[in-house]
Amino acid sequence: MELVTVTDEGPIRIVALNNPAKGNAISKPMAEQLQRVMQDFEQRADLRCAIITATGTRAFTFGADVADPPELWRCIPTVGYRPLKPVICAVEGWCVGGGIVLAMMCDLMVCGAGAKFYYPEAKLGLTGGMIAGLVSRIPHKIAMEIALLCRTIDAQRAERVGLVNEVVPEGEALAKAKEWAVELCGMAPMVLGEIKRMVTEEIIPRGPSEQMAIHGQRMAAIRNSADFVEGKAAFREKRAPKFEGR
């Protein structure tokens, strides 16, 4: 089974995470496939806009596949797609952990009315790479509520705080994303590219940097910690974790 399916509709590429039996949890092979299809999208002159979505309505993605080795946690926020062409995210159902990271890497996000956003990393004994991005996009206290208290945010609140651009009736997120994609395909590609470059490279720096290197070192230490091993085990065994701060 292809873990990522690709459908090209004229200049629009639709990319769907395709493992609904596991809530479209992102495994390392899925992340690698996503990277390849998005790199191909960037290189194809006939493709102008991409939509990231998922098969089924239960979950956009439950985030990282906990059955994968810890190295997986590196690959979700660095799947390698930051094209200068516009990318839209269409979310239905749960958007968890690394799924929020994936969605935030897109330029626009639309979700169905039943969507829910949840970031459980503190419960897993792990910190992900989304905090700086969250704080740059939504109010600080809301970002901390999501990240520290691990609160579930519903679609309507996500729209109010600016995490989501628009909420549509359940099951209609992809249709709305296609509407936006058609509109974007009618605009000047060079101008869209320059706008993205300005935002991603100047306003919200995302490329390799000294800060990212420091963050990588911190992440490596956490991945090797006893608390991460315990958090992951407790999550899989559906029990309360016993963290010791080491």
N, C-alpha and C positions, 0 to 999 in steps of 0.2 A: 504493500500500500504506500502510495506517495504521501509523505507527511505534510507536504505543502503542494497545493494544486494551483495551477496557473491558467487563467483564461484571458486572452487578449481580445478585447472588443474594440476594433479600430485602434485609435491612439491610446486607449485606456487599458492598463494591465490590472487585473483583479487577482490578488494573491490571497489564498485562504489556508489558514492553519487547519490541518485535516487529520485529527485524531480525536474525534468527539467522544469515543468510549472512555478516554482518559481526560475529558474536559479540555482537550487541545493543549494539554501540558507540554511545555517546550523542552524537548530532549535535545541533546547535543546534535544528533543527526538532523532534527527539524531545524535548529538554528543554522546549521551549515547549508541546508537546502534554501532557507530563506535568504541567506547571504548571497548565494549564487544567483537566484532569480532576480534579486534586486540589483545586483551588479550588472546582469544582463539588461535589465530595464534601463539603467543609466546609460549603457553603451548604445542602445538601439535608438536611432534617430527618428524612427516612425512612432515611437511610444512617447507620450507627452505627460501622462499622469498615472499614478498607481494608487490602488486601494488595498489596504491590508484588512482582511476580515477573517472569519473562521466558519467552519462547517458546523451546522446545528445552532440551536439557540440557548442551550444550557450554559455555555461559557464561551466567551471570546478566547480566553485561556486562563487556566488556573495557575499560570506562572511556570516556574521551573518544575520539571519532573523529578520528584524527590527520590525516584529509583535510580537516578543518574549519579555518577560520582560528583564530589564537590566542585570539580573543575567546571561543571556546567554553569555555575553561578557567575562565571566570568563572561560567558558567551552571550547572554541575553542582552545586556546593554551595549554590546560591541559586535552585533551581528553584521556590521560592515555596510549598512546602507545609510548613507546621508546624501542622496543625490540632490543636485540642484533643481531637479524637476519636482513638482509638488507631489506629496504623498498624503493620502487621507486614510484615517482609521475608522472603520465601521464596527461598533461594539454591540453585541447582543449578549445578555446573560452576565455571568461573573467575569470580572477583570481583576485578576489577583496578582500581587507581588510583581514579578518580572513582566506580567502582562501590562501593568501600568507603565513600566519603563518602556516597553515596546510601543504602546499607544502614544506616549509622550514624545517619542522620536518622530512621530508623524507631524505634519504641519497643521492639520485640521482633524477634529474628532467629532463624530456624530454617534449617538447611542440610542438604542431602543429604550422605551419607558421602563422596562424591567431590569435594566442593567444595574449592577452593583460593583463598587470598587472597594478593594480590601488589600491591605499591605501588611502581612503577618510576620515580617522579618524579625521583629523584636521577640516574638513568641518562639522563633526558631533559633535564637541565639546568633543571628547573622544580621549584618547591615548591608543593604544593597546600594546601588549607585544612583538612586533617583532623588535623594533628598535635595541636593542643590537645584536640580531641575524643577522639583515641585515648588520650592520656595520662590523660584523666579517666575512662576506662573500663577500661583494662587496665594491667598493670604497666609502669612507665616503661621498663625495659630491653627488654621485648618490643616496645613501641611503637617504640623506637629501632632495634631489630633489623629490624623491618618497613620503617621509613622510611629508615634510613641504609644498611643492608646490602642492602636490597631482597630479603630472604629470602621465599621462598614458605612460607606457613603452611597446613598442611592442616586439614581440618575438625575432627579430634579435638583438635589443639593449640589451635585457635581456641576450642573449647568450654572447654578447661582454663583458658585465660587470661581467659575472660570476654568475648571478642569476639562469641561466638555463644551464644544461650540453650540450644539443644538441637540435637544431631545425630541425624538419622533415616536409615533406609536410603535409598540412592540412589534418586531419583525420587519420594520421598514428602514432600518439603518442603512443597509446596503443600497437600497433604492435612492435614498437621499444622497449618499456618497456618490453615486453615479451621476446624479443631477449636478452636484458641485464639480465633478470631474469633467463633464461636458462643458460646463462654463469655463473652467480653467483651460481646457484645450483650445478655446477660442481666443485666448490672450497671448500676448507676445512672449515666447519662451525665454528670450534673452532678459526681458524685464523681470519675469518671475524668478529666473535664476539669480539675478542681481539682488532681488529682495531677499531671497533665501540666504544668499551669501552674507548680506548685511546683518540679518538676524542671527544666523547660526555661527558666524565667525567673529562678529563684533559685539552684538548685544548679548547673546547667550553662547559664549565660547564652549565648544564641545570637542575640539580636536585634541591631539596629544599635547600635554603641557606638564610643567613641573608639578602642578597640583594633582593632575591625574596620576603621575608617577607615585606621589606620596599616598594617594588614595589606594593605589594598587598594592603598595607595601602593607597598608593597614588591612586590606582585604585578605592578603595572603596570611597574615597573622591570625585573623579571625577564622579562616577556613581550617587552620591547623589547631584550633582551640578545642578544649574538652567541652565547652559550652555548645559549640556548633554540633559536635557529635551527639551530645545529649539532646539538643533541640530538634535535630533531624529525626533521631530515634523516637522521641516522644510524639512528634507530629505523625509519624507513620504508625505508631502503636496507639494513637488516640488517647494519650494520657497527659497529665500535667508534667511539664519538664522540671528537673531539679538542677538549676543553674548554680554554679559555685564561683563564678566570676574569674574563670581561668581558661 
